[in-house]
C-alpha cells in the first residue's frame, strides 16, 4: 500500500529535487526527496532481511501526509495572496451587445468580446460590465469603478466621456464606441503590471533564497556525519530516523516564503484599492522614503486647467491667436494643451491654417511651420524663453503677476499673445500634504510652470521646498542632489516631461490620469484621484517591511532551534514534517495579515466652490 504513496504522492518532491539538481543548486525539495528515498530504501531492506515490521512504510505515509497537507495549505494561502490579477482578468465579460449598423440602424446583436475592434459600437445595459475602453456616444449613467480605483462612489458618465473595460454600468443604458480592446485596454495594462510585480524578486527575497540554498547544502553535508555518528553510538535504525528528521525539519521553506508571500499579499491588497505596484523594489524602497517630490499640474492640481484670459501682444485678435495656438497643440496630451484646445472665444477672424512641419520640445513648448492665410512662418507656443528663440525679446506684459500658468504665443514677427490658465488644487491635496508631513517626510514641488503659479501652490499647501520653471534636466539634477545627500526619493508625476525624473527617482508613481509614457516608466500607478492614497501607500509599505522582518526572524529562529534538536535525536520524522509545515504556515498566516484593507480615505472632501 505504500507504493502509491512513494511513487505518486511524492512525485512533486522528486520533480522539484531533479529540477534543482539540473540547475546545480540545492532547493527546498532536495532534502525532503532524500529523506523519502532513504526511508523507503530502509523499509525495503527491512522486509528483505526480516529485520522490521513495516514501521518505515508507516512513517513514510505519515511523513507525506503532513508534508502534502502543509503544501496544500501553503498553496491556498499563496493563491489568496496573489489572486488580484486573476480577479481582474475575470472582470471582462465573454459576450456583449454589438450595434453593427449604428447610428442608422439600432439593431443589437450578441458578439464575442474578443472579436471586437476599434470603432465598433456596443450597448451596455444597466448592471452589465463595460467590455472595452471606449467613448460614450449616447446615454447618461453612473459607472462603478471601485474594482479598478478603490473609489466606492459611482462616477457619472455623459456623452463624449471615456469609460474603462471592467467597470460596471449601474444606472442607465450606454452606447459606447470602442477605442481599445483586449491587450490594449487599461485593465490589461493593470494585469500586466501586477504579473510583472509578482514575477520579479526584490533584493530581500534574492538574499533569502541565496541563504536558504546555502543552508540546504550545509544541511545535506551535516546529515552524513550525523548518520555515521549515530550508527556508531546507537544503531543504523536510530541513525536513519534522526537523519530523516534532520533533513525534513530543517528544510528552510519558511525562510524562502518570508518575503515573497508578504509582497504578494501587499501587492494584491493595494491593487484592490487602486494602487498598482510594478517595480520589484518599489515596496521595499517606499518603506525607506525620506523625501516626496510632486509635479504640480495634474498631480497636485485637478489636471483640468481652463483658459482664464488672453492678453494680446501683437496685432492679432483673440480668435486668430486661439486658432493658431490650437493648431500647434493638436494631438497633445498635456493638460495645458487640452485647456487651449477646449477654449472658445466669440467674434474675431478665424484664419485658414495648414501645418507644414511640427517640433515638440519636451518641457518647453511646441513649434511648427504654419501657413496662416497663405503666409508661411514659424510659430511657437510655450514658455517665454522658448518662444523668444523665434519671436525675439518678450514684451513686458502688464498681467504678468496674474496667478496661474502663462503660455506664450509668438511667430517670426514677434510675440502675439499670452494665454493665462488656472487649475484648482485637488480637493484632497491639502489633507494629503498634512498627512505626509506628519510622517516626518520632506515634501517638494518640481514644476515647469512659472514662479508665481508654483509659489502660490506651495504656499496654499504649506510646502516649503519648491522649484519653478524647471526643465526635465533641471528636475533630474534636483533629484540627484537629494540622492547625493543620502535621501530616498519618491517622485509623483503624470506627464511626458516627468518620465526622465520618474526613472531617476529611487521609487516613482504615476498619478491618476497620467500619460501612457509616465505610467509605463513608473514603479507605481495610482488609479485613484485621491492623493490621500499616497499616505496609505507609505503606511502599507512600512507595514509590509515590518511583516517581512517578523517572518525572517521567525524562520531564522526556527532553524536555529530545530537543527540541534534534530541532531540530538529529540524529534521523530513525523514531528519534523509537522514542524516544517507549521513554520511555513506561520509565515504565510503572518503575511496574510497584509490582506486586511488598511485605513483608506473614505470620507469625501467637499469641493471648493
Secondary structure, 3 states (H helix, E strand, C coil): CHHHHHHHHCHHHHHHHHHHHHCCCCCHHHHHHHHHHHHHHHHHHHHHHCCCCCHHHHHHHHHHHHHHHHHHHHHHHHHHHCCHHHHHHCCCCCEEEECCCCCCCCCCEEEEHHHCCCCCEEEECCCCECCCEEEEEECCEEEECHHHHCCCCCEEECCCCEECCCCEECCCCEEEEEEECHHHCHHHHHHHHHHHHHHCCCHHHHHHHHHHHHHHHHHHHHHHHHHHHHHHHCCHHHHHHHHHHHHHHCCCHHHHHHHHHHHHHHHHHHHHCCEEECCCCHHHHHCCCCEEEEEHHHHHECCCCEEEEEEECCCCCHHHHHHHHHHHHCCCCCHHHHHHHHCCCCCCCCCCEEEEEEEEECCCEEEEEEEECCEEEEEEEECHHHHHHHHCCCCCCCCCCCCCEEEEEEECCEEEEEEEEECCECCCHHHHHHHHHCCCCEEEEECCCCHHHHHHHHHHHCCCEEECCCCHHHHHHHHHHHHHCCCCEEEEECCHHHHHHHHHCCEEEECCCCCHHHHHHCCEEECCCCCHHHHHHHHHHHHHHHHHHHHHHHHHHHHHHHHHHHHCCCCCHHHHHHHHHHHHHHHHHHHHHHHCCCCCCCCCCCCCC
